Amino acid sequence: MNIKSGKTSGGIAERRVRVVVAERNPFVVSALREMLECDGRFDLLGSVHSGAQFLDMAAATQFDVAVVGWKLADMDGADVLTEVQSRELGVRITIFSNDHDIGILKQCVRLGAQGYCFQFDEPPVIFETILAVAHGRICIPYIDINKVNDTPLSRLTVRERELLAVLSDGWTNLQIATRTGISENTVKYHLKNLYDKLDVRNRAMAVALYSSEKQRTPKSPVG
């Protein structure tokens, strides 16, 4: 871990933007370091390779923006964003991804990432993304905002969500049939439709997807 003191006074407009990097690939870290230090508008305070190290850094170090790789040594960007929200760390994050999967981008937006760029973007794009996030703006590639919350679970009916919830509680087909007043064959029919919608093959996969989505659903602020 390489961290310098971040106790710099003055507004961002009066000084260089303080950046920390969380990325497991040392070659990517080296390239980012060289790019940021040569530009002159940034001060790279430190770099780590794991999510746990980054979360410790976020709690102890003052910086303007974090550049976080999608895949770290111990967790992915979604895990990091979830932990940042859970711990109420209040840091601004730009996800730095080498995967062009639009699903990852939508997931990051749902989980509160303020910036998103790709490792294959030109340096000016990366710089402007970091600067925008450091100055309190959101900077992500174009995405249909109406589809941000479009997840497999979002396509389920209320009844199907209820069915998935009792599956996660360990209910058997017989218990579901008995408590809902339908036959076991009808339960199996509903489960097949549920698995098809979720693109999974069995109960265990459906429950795993449900648990993962539940853990990563942003909590509503308490007023």
Secondary structure as the mmCIF struct_conf table of DSSP 4:
data_model
#
loop_
_struct_conf.conf_type_id
_struct_conf.id
_struct_conf.beg_label_comp_id
_struct_conf.beg_label_asym_id
_struct_conf.beg_label_seq_id
_struct_conf.end_label_comp_id
_struct_conf.end_label_asym_id
_struct_conf.end_label_seq_id
STRN STRN1 ASN A 2 ILE A 3
BEND BEND1 GLY A 10 GLY A 10
HELX_RH_3T_P HELX_RH_3T_P1 ILE A 12 GLU A 14
BEND BEND2 ARG A 15 ARG A 15
HELX_LH_PP_P HELX_LH_PP_P1 ARG A 16 ARG A 16
STRN STRN2 VAL A 17 ALA A 22
BEND BEND3 ARG A 24 ARG A 24
HELX_RH_AL_P HELX_RH_AL_P1 PRO A 26 ASP A 39
BEND BEND4 GLY A 40 ARG A 41
STRN STRN3 PHE A 42 VAL A 48
BEND BEND5 HIS A 49 SER A 50
HELX_RH_AL_P HELX_RH_AL_P2 GLY A 51 ALA A 60
BEND BEND6 ASP A 64 ASP A 64
STRN STRN4 VAL A 65 GLY A 69
BEND BEND7 TRP A 70 TRP A 70
STRN STRN5 LYS A 71 LYS A 71
BEND BEND8 ALA A 73 ASP A 74
STRN STRN6 ASP A 76 ASP A 76
HELX_RH_AL_P HELX_RH_AL_P3 GLY A 77 SER A 86
TURN_TY1_P TURN_TY1_P1 ARG A 87 GLU A 88
STRN STRN7 ILE A 93 SER A 97
BEND BEND9 ASN A 98 ASN A 98
HELX_RH_AL_P HELX_RH_AL_P4 ILE A 102 ARG A 110
TURN_TY1_P TURN_TY1_P2 LEU A 111 GLY A 112
BEND BEND10 GLN A 114 GLN A 114
STRN STRN8 GLY A 115 PHE A 118
TURN_TY1_P TURN_TY1_P3 GLN A 119 PHE A 120
BEND BEND11 ASP A 121 ASP A 121
HELX_RH_AL_P HELX_RH_AL_P5 PRO A 123 ALA A 134
TURN_TY1_P TURN_TY1_P4 HIS A 135 GLY A 136
STRN STRN9 CYS A 139 CYS A 139
HELX_RH_3T_P HELX_RH_3T_P2 ILE A 145 LYS A 147
TURN_TY1_P TURN_TY1_P5 VAL A 148 ASN A 149
TURN_TY1_P TURN_TY1_P6 PRO A 152 PRO A 152
HELX_RH_3T_P HELX_RH_3T_P3 LEU A 153 ARG A 155
BEND BEND12 LEU A 156 LEU A 156
HELX_RH_AL_P HELX_RH_AL_P6 VAL A 158 SER A 168
TURN_TY1_P TURN_TY1_P7 ASP A 169 GLY A 170
HELX_RH_AL_P HELX_RH_AL_P7 ASN A 173 THR A 180
TURN_TY1_P TURN_TY1_P8 GLY A 181 GLY A 181
HELX_RH_AL_P HELX_RH_AL_P8 GLU A 184 LEU A 198
TURN_TY1_P TURN_TY1_P9 ASP A 199 ASP A 199
BEND BEND13 ARG A 201 ASN A 202
HELX_RH_AL_P HELX_RH_AL_P9 ARG A 203 GLN A 215
TURN_TY1_P TURN_TY1_P10 ARG A 216 ARG A 216
BEND BEND14 THR A 217 THR A 217
HELX_LH_PP_P HELX_LH_PP_P2 PRO A 218 VAL A 222
#
